C-alpha cells in the first residue's frame, strides 16, 4: 500500500528540491477527500517579467503549475511523478501579488493521472489555469 504525503512531508520534499525550494512554495492545505492541494507562492523580484514591474513572468507561473499539479497526484501516491504533458492558459497579468495555487485531481489512473490547476491572485481573480498529465505508475510496479 502506498503511503500518502501529508502537509509536513510535502513541505520537506519542497525544501529538499533546490528548484522547488527556490520557488518558495508553502503548503496551505492537503485535502485527500476532495483530492486537492493548495499552495501559496509569494512574489519575488526574480519572478518579474521586467525588473521593477511587479508583474509575474509566465515561466515561474508554469513551473508552479506543473509542480503543484504533480504533487496533487503525488500526495495520494506517496511520491512526485514524471510530467507527461501540461498546458497553461494565462488569463490576466499577476501584478504585485502573492498567488494561491489549487490543484485538483481529475483522474487518478493506473498509468496516467490528470490534474487541473487554478492560480488566483490576492483579489481572488484567476490569473492562470493549467491542466497536466503525469505518469502514475510507481517505479517497481508492473503494467
C-alpha positions in Angstrom: 0.0 0.0 0.0 1.2 3.5 -0.9 1.9 6.0 1.9 0.2 9.3 1.3 2.1 12.5 1.7 0.8 14.9 4.3 1.5 18.7 4.5 4.7 18.2 6.6 6.1 15.6 4.2 5.3 17.7 1.2 7.0 20.7 2.8 10.1 18.6 3.4 10.1 17.4 -0.2 9.7 21.1 -1.4 12.7 22.1 0.8 14.8 19.2 -0.4 14.5 20.1 -4.1 16.7 23.0 -4.9 14.4 24.3 -7.6 11.1 23.9 -5.7 12.8 25.4 -2.6 13.8 28.4 -4.8 10.1 28.8 -5.8 9.4 29.2 -2.1 6.1 27.2 -2.1 4.2 26.9 1.1 1.7 24.1 1.6 -1.6 25.6 2.7 -4.0 22.7 2.6 -4.0 19.0 1.7 -7.4 17.5 1.2 -7.4 13.8 0.4 -11.2 13.5 0.2 -11.5 16.4 -2.3 -8.2 15.4 -3.9 -6.9 18.9 -3.8 -3.6 20.5 -2.9 -3.5 24.3 -2.1 -0.1 26.1 -2.1 0.8 29.7 -1.5 3.5 31.3 -3.7 4.9 34.7 -2.7 6.0 37.2 -5.4 9.8 37.8 -5.5 11.8 40.1 -7.8 13.4 37.1 -9.6 9.9 36.2 -10.9 9.3 39.6 -12.6 8.7 39.9 -16.3 10.6 43.2 -16.3 12.7 44.5 -13.4 10.6 46.7 -11.1 7.3 45.9 -12.8 6.0 43.6 -10.1 4.4 41.5 -12.9 4.9 37.8 -12.8 6.8 36.2 -15.8 5.0 33.2 -17.3 7.9 30.9 -16.8 7.7 30.8 -13.0 3.9 30.5 -13.2 4.3 27.5 -15.5 6.8 25.9 -13.1 4.5 26.4 -10.1 1.5 25.0 -12.1 3.5 21.9 -13.0 4.8 21.4 -9.5 1.6 21.8 -7.7 -0.3 19.6 -10.2 2.3 16.9 -9.8 2.1 16.8 -6.1 -1.7 16.9 -6.0 -1.4 13.4 -7.5 1.8 12.6 -5.7 0.2 13.3 -2.3 -2.1 10.4 -3.0 0.6 8.1 -4.4 3.4 8.9 -2.0 5.9 10.5 -4.3 6.5 13.1 -7.0 5.7 11.9 -10.6 7.1 12.5 -14.0 5.2 15.0 -16.1 3.9 13.7 -19.4 2.3 17.0 -20.7 0.9 20.2 -19.4 -0.6 23.4 -20.7 -1.2 26.8 -19.3 -3.8 29.5 -20.2 -2.7 32.9 -18.9 -5.9 34.9 -18.3 -4.7 38.2 -16.8 -1.5 39.7 -15.6 -0.5 38.8 -12.0 1.0 42.1 -10.7 2.4 42.8 -7.2 0.6 39.8 -5.7 1.3 36.6 -3.9 -0.6 33.7 -5.5 -2.7 30.8 -4.3 -2.5 27.7 -6.4 -5.1 25.0 -6.1 -4.6 21.7 -7.9 -7.5 19.3 -8.2 -7.0 15.6 -9.3 -9.3 14.9 -12.2 -8.2 11.4 -12.9 -6.0 9.0 -11.0 -5.5 6.1 -13.3 -3.2 3.1 -13.1 -0.6 4.7 -15.5 -1.7 8.3 -16.1 -3.2 10.9 -13.9 -4.6 14.3 -14.7 -4.8 17.5 -12.6 -6.4 20.9 -13.2 -4.7 23.8 -11.6 -6.1 27.3 -10.8 -3.8 30.2 -10.0 -5.5 33.0 -8.1 -4.3 36.5 -7.0 -4.9 38.2 -3.7 -8.1 39.7 -5.0 -9.5 36.3 -5.8 -9.1 36.6 -9.6 -8.0 33.6 -11.6 -4.8 34.7 -13.4 -3.9 31.3 -15.0 -5.3 27.9 -15.5 -3.3 24.7 -16.1 -4.0 21.1 -17.0 -1.3 18.5 -16.7 -0.9 14.7 -17.1 1.6 12.7 -15.1 2.9 9.1 -15.2 1.3 7.5 -12.1 2.8 4.0 -12.3 5.1 3.8 -9.3 8.6 2.5 -10.1 8.8 -1.2 -9.5 5.2 -1.9 -10.4 4.4 -3.9 -13.5 2.0 -2.6 -16.1 
